[in-house]
Amino acid sequence: MTKTISPTELTQFCDTLLQAEQFSDYCPNGLQVDADRPIRHIIAGVTASQALIDHAVSVGADCLLVHHGYFWKGESAPLTGMKGKRIRTLMTHGISLIAYHLPLDAHPTLGNNAALADMLGLTITGALYPHEKFPVGNIATLPKALPTAEFAAIIERALGRKPLHIAGGRETLKTIGICTGGAQDMIEQAAKMGCDAFISGEISERTTHAARELGLEYFAAGHHATERGGVQRLGEYIAKELSLQVEFVDIDNPA
């Protein structure tokens, strides 16, 4: 039987699970929009876009659970334009918004990096930045060394999209650096930590030169594609532990 929970109670559950208070982030983690009504049906997704909100409205959901919410550092504060419409739609239809950014990247079993590693047949063995108590970037290994082209094909099959591959001159790979999303600038740290390759979501102009000069294979596998796993796993965990209805909705995004 599906139960209900208040927005505050669900947030407290997720805060504790993800240890959200341990992170200094670029946005507030947890409850971002409180519609102040019991939650029974949750729509999970990568980003709280208007399309995801509209889907939640169409199925009568009570809450959005996402990786990319609102109120980022440097973002304009007024609730106008696109952001105003999004929040107005949520409030009008009584839909709360709960979002977790870095805590959902870093969780050792539910997080984006953990999910991506599992999808690619990798075992996480350490942190890209060893001093971090809750690392947002990881080092992982393959069961055996693979040709670079074969590993690129594994990424494509797992994520349903061909990664942009910048060659660094390595024919085989064993140790892989991982940080999903927009972490392309961690490539130098991956090289320092002895990785043969680095996977993230995005690429910048400078990343191409870095990969070539560092002699490290770089795979830009898509910001959205690499960050679907965490919120899916969190949603599944919530459904199991709290007996709530959780539906993951993938709004297509080629970036």
ZADO-1210 file (C-alpha; in nm, 4 decimals, padded with zeros to 6 digits):
<atoms>
<atom x="00.0000" y="00.0000" z="00.0000" code="MET" pos="1"/>
<atom x="00.1324" y="00.3416" z="-00.0967" code="THR" pos="2"/>
<atom x="00.1772" y="00.5722" z="00.2006" code="LYS" pos="3"/>
<atom x="00.2133" y="00.9496" z="00.2260" code="THR" pos="4"/>
<atom x="00.4840" y="01.1667" z="00.3761" code="ILE" pos="5"/>
<atom x="00.5227" y="01.5404" z="00.4262" code="SER" pos="6"/>
<atom x="00.7754" y="01.7348" z="00.2154" code="PRO" pos="7"/>
<atom x="00.9769" y="01.8082" z="00.5299" code="THR" pos="8"/>
<atom x="00.9846" y="01.4436" z="00.6393" code="GLU" pos="9"/>
<atom x="01.0919" y="01.3231" z="00.2954" code="LEU" pos="10"/>
<atom x="01.3649" y="01.5864" z="00.2853" code="THR" pos="11"/>
<atom x="01.4915" y="01.4861" z="00.6285" code="GLN" pos="12"/>
<atom x="01.5068" y="01.1236" z="00.5142" code="PHE" pos="13"/>
<atom x="01.7061" y="01.2157" z="00.2025" code="CYS" pos="14"/>
<atom x="01.9302" y="01.4626" z="00.3880" code="ASP" pos="15"/>
<atom x="02.0326" y="01.1898" z="00.6304" code="THR" pos="16"/>
<atom x="02.0749" y="00.9266" z="00.3611" code="LEU" pos="17"/>
<atom x="02.2919" y="01.1483" z="00.1387" code="LEU" pos="18"/>
<atom x="02.4643" y="01.3313" z="00.4286" code="GLN" pos="19"/>
<atom x="02.3756" y="01.6566" z="00.2553" code="ALA" pos="20"/>
<atom x="02.5047" y="01.8780" z="00.5370" code="GLU" pos="21"/>
<atom x="02.8607" y="01.7587" z="00.4646" code="GLN" pos="22"/>
<atom x="02.8740" y="01.9336" z="00.1267" code="PHE" pos="23"/>
<atom x="02.9545" y="02.2913" z="00.0313" code="SER" pos="24"/>
<atom x="02.7575" y="02.3179" z="-00.2891" code="ASP" pos="25"/>
<atom x="02.6657" y="02.5596" z="-00.5674" code="TYR" pos="26"/>
<atom x="02.2962" y="02.5461" z="-00.4763" code="CYS" pos="27"/>
<atom x="02.0729" y="02.4585" z="-00.1802" code="PRO" pos="28"/>
<atom x="02.0244" y="02.0837" z="-00.1367" code="ASN" pos="29"/>
<atom x="01.6951" y="01.9419" z="-00.0186" code="GLY" pos="30"/>
<atom x="01.3522" y="02.1063" z="-00.0240" code="LEU" pos="31"/>
<atom x="01.3579" y="02.3972" z="-00.2706" code="GLN" pos="32"/>
<atom x="00.9836" y="02.4465" z="-00.3240" code="VAL" pos="33"/>
<atom x="00.7413" y="02.3445" z="-00.0478" code="ASP" pos="34"/>
<atom x="00.3865" y="02.2927" z="-00.1766" code="ALA" pos="35"/>
<atom x="00.2790" y="02.1977" z="00.1782" code="ASP" pos="36"/>
<atom x="00.0749" y="01.8912" z="00.0907" code="ARG" pos="37"/>
<atom x="00.1310" y="01.5201" z="00.1610" code="PRO" pos="38"/>
<atom x="00.3480" y="01.3372" z="-00.0920" code="ILE" pos="39"/>
<atom x="00.2351" y="01.0046" z="-00.2331" code="ARG" pos="40"/>
<atom x="00.3484" y="01.0162" z="-00.5966" code="HIS" pos="41"/>
<atom x="00.6998" y="01.1355" z="-00.6923" code="ILE" pos="42"/>
<atom x="00.8351" y="01.2097" z="-01.0380" code="ILE" pos="43"/>
<atom x="01.2135" y="01.1698" z="-01.0508" code="ALA" pos="44"/>
<atom x="01.4263" y="01.3231" z="-01.3241" code="GLY" pos="45"/>
<atom x="01.7648" y="01.4742" z="-01.3947" code="VAL" pos="46"/>
<atom x="01.6553" y="01.8387" z="-01.4247" code="THR" pos="47"/>
<atom x="01.3500" y="02.0306" z="-01.3049" code="ALA" pos="48"/>
<atom x="01.2670" y="02.1541" z="-01.6535" code="SER" pos="49"/>
<atom x="00.9240" y="02.2778" z="-01.7581" code="GLN" pos="50"/>
<atom x="00.8726" y="01.9537" z="-01.9512" code="ALA" pos="51"/>
<atom x="00.9295" y="01.7459" z="-01.6370" code="LEU" pos="52"/>
<atom x="00.7001" y="01.9734" z="-01.4360" code="ILE" pos="53"/>
<atom x="00.4286" y="01.9465" z="-01.7008" code="ASP" pos="54"/>
<atom x="00.4524" y="01.5679" z="-01.6892" code="HIS" pos="55"/>
<atom x="00.4171" y="01.5759" z="-01.3106" code="ALA" pos="56"/>
<atom x="00.1059" y="01.7927" z="-01.3486" code="VAL" pos="57"/>
<atom x="-00.0409" y="01.5574" z="-01.6101" code="SER" pos="58"/>
<atom x="-00.0156" y="01.2523" z="-01.3830" code="VAL" pos="59"/>
<atom x="-00.1164" y="01.4286" z="-01.0624" code="GLY" pos="60"/>
<atom x="00.2191" y="01.3904" z="-00.8877" code="ALA" pos="61"/>
<atom x="00.2900" y="01.5608" z="-00.5558" code="ASP" pos="62"/>
<atom x="00.6676" y="01.6036" z="-00.5794" code="CYS" pos="63"/>
<atom x="00.9608" y="01.6366" z="-00.8175" code="LEU" pos="64"/>
<atom x="01.2892" y="01.4736" z="-00.7129" code="LEU" pos="65"/>
<atom x="01.5829" y="01.5913" z="-00.9247" code="VAL" pos="66"/>
<atom x="01.9592" y="01.6306" z="-00.9489" code="HIS" pos="67"/>
<atom x="01.9455" y="01.9776" z="-01.1053" code="HIS" pos="68"/>
<atom x="01.7075" y="02.2075" z="-00.9219" code="GLY" pos="69"/>
<atom x="01.7078" y="02.5858" z="-00.8872" code="TYR" pos="70"/>
<atom x="01.8723" y="02.8776" z="-00.7019" code="PHE" pos="71"/>
<atom x="02.2298" y="02.8310" z="-00.8235" code="TRP" pos="72"/>
<atom x="02.5062" y="03.0649" z="-00.7098" code="LYS" pos="73"/>
<atom x="02.5189" y="03.3665" z="-00.9378" code="GLY" pos="74"/>
<atom x="02.1655" y="03.3049" z="-01.0630" code="GLU" pos="75"/>
<atom x="01.9317" y="03.6032" z="-01.0847" code="SER" pos="76"/>
<atom x="01.7091" y="03.6077" z="-00.7751" code="ALA" pos="77"/>
<atom x="01.3720" y="03.7391" z="-00.9084" code="PRO" pos="78"/>
<atom x="01.1112" y="03.4742" z="-00.9839" code="LEU" pos="79"/>
<atom x="01.0425" y="03.6006" z="-01.3335" code="THR" pos="80"/>
<atom x="01.0637" y="03.4658" z="-01.6851" code="GLY" pos="81"/>
<atom x="01.1406" y="03.0962" z="-01.7281" code="MET" pos="82"/>
<atom x="01.2161" y="03.0332" z="-01.3599" code="LYS" pos="83"/>
<atom x="00.9052" y="03.2223" z="-01.2524" code="GLY" pos="84"/>
<atom x="00.6882" y="03.0088" z="-01.4813" code="LYS" pos="85"/>
<atom x="00.8403" y="02.6877" z="-01.3503" code="ARG" pos="86"/>
<atom x="00.7869" y="02.7740" z="-00.9859" code="ILE" pos="87"/>
<atom x="00.4414" y="02.9164" z="-01.0520" code="ARG" pos="88"/>
<atom x="00.3410" y="02.5871" z="-01.2149" code="THR" pos="89"/>
<atom x="00.4721" y="02.3887" z="-00.9195" code="LEU" pos="90"/>
<atom x="00.2904" y="02.6015" z="-00.6632" code="MET" pos="91"/>
<atom x="-00.0333" y="02.6232" z="-00.8595" code="THR" pos="92"/>
<atom x="-00.0549" y="02.2453" z="-00.8794" code="HIS" pos="93"/>
<atom x="00.0738" y="02.1706" z="-00.5292" code="GLY" pos="94"/>
<atom x="00.3983" y="02.0038" z="-00.6368" code="ILE" pos="95"/>
<atom x="00.7022" y="02.0213" z="-00.4100" code="SER" pos="96"/>
<atom x="01.0571" y="02.0253" z="-00.5481" code="LEU" pos="97"/>
<atom x="01.3423" y="01.8369" z="-00.3798" code="ILE" pos="98"/>
<atom x="01.6899" y="01.8517" z="-00.5346" code="ALA" pos="99"/>
<atom x="02.0329" y="01.7080" z="-00.4542" code="TYR" pos="100"/>
<atom x="02.3437" y="01.8087" z="-00.6459" code="HIS" pos="101"/>
<atom x="02.6886" y="01.7117" z="-00.5097" code="LEU" pos="102"/>
<atom x="02.5465" y="01.4758" z="-00.2432" code="PRO" pos="103"/>
<atom x="02.3883" y="01.2751" z="-00.5243" code="LEU" pos="104"/>
<atom x="02.7093" y="01.2734" z="-00.7263" code="ASP" pos="105"/>
<atom x="02.9132" y="01.1435" z="-00.4369" code="ALA" pos="106"/>
<atom x="02.7001" y="00.8789" z="-00.2642" code="HIS" pos="107"/>
<atom x="02.8984" y="00.5523" z="-00.2712" code="PRO" pos="108"/>
<atom x="02.6074" y="00.3319" z="-00.3812" code="THR" pos="109"/>
<atom x="02.3244" y="00.5583" z="-00.4987" code="LEU" pos="110"/>
<atom x="02.5330" y="00.8334" z="-00.6577" code="GLY" pos="111"/>
<atom x="02.5907" y="00.9243" z="-01.0200" code="ASN" pos="112"/>
<atom x="02.9526" y="00.8112" z="-01.0213" code="ASN" pos="113"/>
<atom x="02.8655" y="00.4783" z="-00.8585" code="ALA" pos="114"/>
<atom x="02.5841" y="00.4180" z="-01.1059" code="ALA" pos="115"/>
<atom x="02.8021" y="00.5022" z="-01.4056" code="LEU" pos="116"/>
<atom x="03.0820" y="00.2769" z="-01.2820" code="ALA" pos="117"/>
<atom x="02.8403" y="-00.0140" z="-01.2466" code="ASP" pos="118"/>
<atom x="02.7011" y="00.0438" z="-01.5948" code="MET" pos="119"/>
<atom x="03.0508" y="00.0340" z="-01.7433" code="LEU" pos="120"/>
<atom x="03.1713" y="-00.2698" z="-01.5497" code="GLY" pos="121"/>
<atom x="03.4118" y="-00.0662" z="-01.3371" code="LEU" pos="122"/>
<atom x="03.5035" y="-00.1056" z="-00.9719" code="THR" pos="123"/>
<atom x="03.5606" y="00.2163" z="-00.7777" code="ILE" pos="124"/>
<atom x="03.8903" y="00.1926" z="-00.5917" code="THR" pos="125"/>
<atom x="03.9568" y="00.5456" z="-00.4685" code="GLY" pos="126"/>
<atom x="03.9042" y="00.9199" z="-00.4921" code="ALA" pos="127"/>
<atom x="04.0365" y="01.1614" z="-00.7522" code="LEU" pos="128"/>
<atom x="04.1073" y="01.4005" z="-00.4644" code="TYR" pos="129"/>
<atom x="04.2204" y="01.1778" z="-00.1740" code="PRO" pos="130"/>
<atom x="04.1708" y="01.4510" z="00.0873" code="HIS" pos="131"/>
<atom x="03.7942" y="01.4653" z="00.0276" code="GLU" pos="132"/>
<atom x="03.5870" y="01.2888" z="00.2917" code="LYS" pos="133"/>
<atom x="03.3003" y="01.2506" z="00.0453" code="PHE" pos="134"/>
<atom x="03.4688" y="01.2456" z="-00.2972" code="PRO" pos="135"/>
<atom x="03.2754" y="01.3833" z="-00.5926" code="VAL" pos="136"/>
<atom x="03.5253" y="01.2291" z="-00.8365" code="GLY" pos="137"/>
<atom x="03.6484" y="00.8714" z="-00.8314" code="ASN" pos="138"/>
<atom x="03.9128" y="00.6360" z="-00.9622" code="ILE" pos="139"/>
<atom x="03.7904" y="00.3012" z="-01.0952" code="ALA" pos="140"/>
<atom x="03.9417" y="-00.0020" z="-01.2613" code="THR" pos="141"/>
<atom x="03.8393" y="-00.2480" z="-01.5292" code="LEU" pos="142"/>
<atom x="03.8608" y="-00.6211" z="-01.4524" code="PRO" pos="143"/>
<atom x="04.1243" y="-00.6410" z="-01.7249" code="LYS" pos="144"/>
<atom x="04.2903" y="-00.3962" z="-01.9608" code="ALA" pos="145"/>
<atom x="04.0808" y="-00.3242" z="-02.2696" code="LEU" pos="146"/>
<atom x="04.1576" y="-00.1662" z="-02.6052" code="PRO" pos="147"/>
<atom x="04.0536" y="00.1994" z="-02.6036" code="THR" pos="148"/>
<atom x="03.8092" y="00.1476" z="-02.8907" code="ALA" pos="149"/>
<atom x="03.6422" y="-00.1405" z="-02.7070" code="GLU" pos="150"/>
<atom x="03.5921" y="00.0694" z="-02.3953" code="PHE" pos="151"/>
<atom x="03.4409" y="00.3507" z="-02.6057" code="ALA" pos="152"/>
<atom x="03.1934" y="00.0960" z="-02.7432" code="ALA" pos="153"/>
<atom x="03.1010" y="-00.0103" z="-02.3876" code="ILE" pos="154"/>
<atom x="03.0197" y="00.3522" z="-02.3019" code="ILE" pos="155"/>
<atom x="02.8044" y="00.3857" z="-02.6128" code="GLU" pos="156"/>
<atom x="02.6056" y="00.0708" z="-02.5358" code="ARG" pos="157"/>
<atom x="02.5587" y="00.1602" z="-02.1702" code="ALA" pos="158"/>
<atom x="02.4432" y="00.5189" z="-02.2230" code="LEU" pos="159"/>
<atom x="02.2731" y="00.4891" z="-02.5610" code="GLY" pos="160"/>
<atom x="02.4917" y="00.7553" z="-02.7169" code="ARG" pos="161"/>
<atom x="02.8366" y="00.7675" z="-02.8714" code="LYS" pos="162"/>
<atom x="03.0833" y="00.9550" z="-02.6494" code="PRO" pos="163"/>
<atom x="03.3059" y="01.2253" z="-02.7909" code="LEU" pos="164"/>
<atom x="03.6498" y="01.0690" z="-02.7608" code="HIS" pos="165"/>
<atom x="03.9664" y="01.2776" z="-02.7502" code="ILE" pos="166"/>
<atom x="04.2641" y="01.0500" z="-02.8032" code="ALA" pos="167"/>
<atom x="04.5645" y="01.0819" z="-02.5769" code="GLY" pos="168"/>
<atom x="04.7702" y="00.8106" z="-02.7407" code="GLY" pos="169"/>
<atom x="04.6889" y="00.5099" z="-02.5202" code="ARG" pos="170"/>
<atom x="04.5943" y="00.1880" z="-02.6963" code="GLU" pos="171"/>
<atom x="04.4706" y="00.0042" z="-02.3855" code="THR" pos="172"/>
<atom x="04.2975" y="00.1190" z="-02.0668" code="LEU" pos="173"/>
<atom x="04.2795" y="-00.0185" z="-01.7145" code="LYS" pos="174"/>
<atom x="04.2436" y="00.2705" z="-01.4664" code="THR" pos="175"/>
<atom x="03.9624" y="00.5181" z="-01.5306" code="ILE" pos="176"/>
<atom x="03.8839" y="00.8501" z="-01.3655" code="GLY" pos="177"/>
<atom x="03.5122" y="00.9284" z="-01.3308" code="ILE" pos="178"/>
<atom x="03.3203" y="01.2423" z="-01.2494" code="CYS" pos="179"/>
<atom x="02.9823" y="01.2826" z="-01.4146" code="THR" pos="180"/>
<atom x="02.8354" y="01.6066" z="-01.5477" code="GLY" pos="181"/>
<atom x="03.0435" y="01.9196" z="-01.6009" code="GLY" pos="182"/>
<atom x="03.3701" y="01.8009" z="-01.4474" code="ALA" pos="183"/>
<atom x="03.5929" y="01.8138" z="-01.7538" code="GLN" pos="184"/>
<atom x="03.8512" y="02.0267" z="-01.5723" code="ASP" pos="185"/>
<atom x="03.9304" y="01.7380" z="-01.3377" code="MET" pos="186"/>
<atom x="04.1231" y="01.5826" z="-01.6255" code="ILE" pos="187"/>
<atom x="04.4573" y="01.7099" z="-01.4915" code="GLU" pos="188"/>
<atom x="04.3880" y="01.5547" z="-01.1526" code="GLN" pos="189"/>
<atom x="04.2997" y="01.2259" z="-01.3218" code="ALA" pos="190"/>
<atom x="04.6383" y="01.2329" z="-01.4941" code="ALA" pos="191"/>
<atom x="04.8155" y="01.3121" z="-01.1662" code="LYS" pos="192"/>
<atom x="04.6458" y="01.0123" z="-01.0043" code="MET" pos="193"/>
<atom x="04.7743" y="00.7765" z="-01.2738" code="GLY" pos="194"/>
<atom x="04.4545" y="00.7242" z="-01.4699" code="CYS" pos="195"/>
<atom x="04.4682" y="00.6002" z="-01.8272" code="ASP" pos="196"/>
<atom x="04.1416" y="00.7738" z="-01.9165" code="ALA" pos="197"/>
<atom x="03.8883" y="01.0169" z="-01.7750" code="PHE" pos="198"/>
<atom x="03.5110" y="01.0140" z="-01.8257" code="ILE" pos="199"/>
<atom x="03.2858" y="01.3101" z="-01.7635" code="SER" pos="200"/>
<atom x="02.9777" y="01.4574" z="-01.9229" code="GLY" pos="201"/>
<atom x="03.0921" y="01.7712" z="-02.0998" code="GLU" pos="202"/>
<atom x="03.3898" y="01.9002" z="-02.2922" code="ILE" pos="203"/>
<atom x="03.5389" y="02.2469" z="-02.3254" code="SER" pos="204"/>
<atom x="03.7743" y="02.3724" z="-02.5944" code="GLU" pos="205"/>
<atom x="04.0634" y="02.3459" z="-02.3523" code="ARG" pos="206"/>
<atom x="03.9868" y="01.9821" z="-02.2673" code="THR" pos="207"/>
<atom x="04.1020" y="01.8651" z="-02.6096" code="THR" pos="208"/>
<atom x="04.4463" y="02.0152" z="-02.5634" code="HIS" pos="209"/>
<atom x="04.4693" y="01.8859" z="-02.2074" code="ALA" pos="210"/>
<atom x="04.3947" y="01.5269" z="-02.3100" code="ALA" pos="211"/>
<atom x="04.6502" y="01.5333" z="-02.5888" code="ARG" pos="212"/>
<atom x="04.9219" y="01.6973" z="-02.3811" code="GLU" pos="213"/>
<atom x="04.8605" y="01.4805" z="-02.0738" code="LEU" pos="214"/>
<atom x="04.8533" y="01.1623" z="-02.2778" code="GLY" pos="215"/>
<atom x="04.5172" y="01.0620" z="-02.1337" code="LEU" pos="216"/>
<atom x="04.2072" y="00.9398" z="-02.3169" code="GLU" pos="217"/>
<atom x="03.9066" y="01.1648" z="-02.2573" code="TYR" pos="218"/>
<atom x="03.5443" y="01.0612" z="-02.3054" code="PHE" pos="219"/>
<atom x="03.2730" y="01.3274" z="-02.2984" code="ALA" pos="220"/>
<atom x="02.9715" y="01.1024" z="-02.2548" code="ALA" pos="221"/>
<atom x="02.7000" y="01.3654" z="-02.2037" code="GLY" pos="222"/>
<atom x="02.6078" y="01.5676" z="-01.8944" code="HIS" pos="223"/>
<atom x="02.2519" y="01.4376" z="-01.8941" code="HIS" pos="224"/>
<atom x="02.3413" y="01.0817" z="-01.9938" code="ALA" pos="225"/>
<atom x="02.6026" y="01.0395" z="-01.7214" code="THR" pos="226"/>
<atom x="02.3713" y="01.1771" z="-01.4513" code="GLU" pos="227"/>
<atom x="02.0568" y="00.9721" z="-01.5032" code="ARG" pos="228"/>
<atom x="02.1690" y="00.6952" z="-01.2703" code="GLY" pos="229"/>
<atom x="02.1816" y="00.8729" z="-00.9356" code="GLY" pos="230"/>
<atom x="01.8288" y="01.0079" z="-00.9223" code="VAL" pos="231"/>
<atom x="01.6954" y="00.6771" z="-01.0559" code="GLN" pos="232"/>
<atom x="01.8672" y="00.4883" z="-00.7755" code="ARG" pos="233"/>
<atom x="01.7548" y="00.7385" z="-00.5134" code="LEU" pos="234"/>
<atom x="01.3970" y="00.7122" z="-00.6381" code="GLY" pos="235"/>
<atom x="01.4052" y="00.3337" z="-00.6277" code="GLU" pos="236"/>
<atom x="01.5439" y="00.3430" z="-00.2738" code="TYR" pos="237"/>
<atom x="01.2721" y="00.5829" z="-00.1580" code="ILE" pos="238"/>
<atom x="01.0009" y="00.3676" z="-00.3163" code="ALA" pos="239"/>
<atom x="01.1310" y="00.0581" z="-00.1385" code="LYS" pos="240"/>
<atom x="01.2001" y="00.2101" z="00.2031" code="GLU" pos="241"/>
<atom x="00.9059" y="00.4510" z="00.2303" code="LEU" pos="242"/>
<atom x="00.6398" y="00.2730" z="00.0204" code="SER" pos="243"/>
<atom x="00.5912" y="00.5758" z="-00.2020" code="LEU" pos="244"/>
<atom x="00.5125" y="00.5715" z="-00.5736" code="GLN" pos="245"/>
<atom x="00.8184" y="00.6903" z="-00.7667" code="VAL" pos="246"/>
<atom x="00.8354" y="00.7208" z="-01.1465" code="GLU" pos="247"/>
<atom x="01.1579" y="00.8103" z="-01.3272" code="PHE" pos="248"/>
<atom x="01.0970" y="01.0250" z="-01.6359" code="VAL" pos="249"/>
<atom x="01.3804" y="01.0787" z="-01.8819" code="ASP" pos="250"/>
<atom x="01.3393" y="01.4089" z="-02.0671" code="ILE" pos="251"/>
<atom x="01.5641" y="01.3684" z="-02.3719" code="ASP" pos="252"/>
<atom x="01.8680" y="01.5944" z="-02.3701" code="ASN" pos="253"/>
<atom x="02.1580" y="01.5479" z="-02.6147" code="PRO" pos="254"/>
<atom x="02.3969" y="01.7645" z="-02.4104" code="ALA" pos="255"/>
</atoms>
